[in-house]
């Protein structure tokens, strides 16, 4: 009886020690200082191409997507922090705002 107790105690201790996780694991997705913007519409601006200007830099083209059909591929990365965002459609200013985007945050702008 005493041997059975020793054997079961040893088996339990071995099981507990074997199940312990050793070491530190660090995960990084590479987007540490990146924020995201997503331009969506529920009406007239779906599939329209607009020019987006961030902090008076060179504007880039962006196709506005439907709210229901927005995917990860429709997201544009910008540095996190405070930005001045201007959006033009056919040369007309349709959005002019100061925004703050935290790291890894997605700013959704609806038209």
JOBELZI-V984885 format. One record per helix or strand of 2 or more residues. SS is the DSSP state (H for helix, E for strand). FROM is the first residue (numbers start at 0). TO is the last residue. If there is no record, write none. Layout:
SS|FROM|TO, SS|FROM|TO
This chain:
H|1|17, E|33|40, E|48|53, E|59|62, E|64|65, H|71|73, E|75|78, E|80|88, E|91|100, E|105|109
